[in-house]
Amino acid sequence: MGLDASVRCNCIKDGLATPHPFPELLRLDETCEPILESADEIPLAKWTEHDRWFERSCSHGGYVLQKRLGNATFIGHVLAFVNSVADELPILRDKVVYSGTHCGDFIEAEESVPLLEEARLLRQLSKDRNTQQFASDMIELCEASLATGNPIVF
């Protein structure tokens, strides 16, 4: 178990993806994840076809960036360091490294601006090479979020 993060590309939103098998059901949720939406229950076969489509919907496979931030133990290590300078890194502490296994949540693109500054500061403050790499990965995620306008999803 660990912590992964991603930023979706805009191919679907911009109409650059391959045609969807059920365009009348296709919606993007608040994380820009393509979902099937209908008043009726959607059969598993349609969800399976939708998932296969998403994997090949564009050259990015639906993502502009995906990162493995670390296993639960490593994220705990980063959290311990962040807690030692907590007043300077509140978004990292409260929304990123608070748990080494959280998922299903996200950071809006607008919040990527202050998070980017925190990640840069973390990279400067830490003497640990692995924590510096974590900070560099967060910087890349923030930059991708800002470039696309899409959230960072965990």
Secondary structure, DSSP 4 states (H G I P E B T S, - for coil): -EEEEEEE-STTTTT-SPPPS-TTTEEE-TT--EEE--SSPPPHHHHHHHHHHHHTSSTTTTEEEEEEEEEHHHHHHHHHHHHHTGGG-HHIIIIITT-TT--S-EE-GGGHHHHHHHHHHHHHH---HHHHHHHHHHHHHHHHHHHHTPPEE-
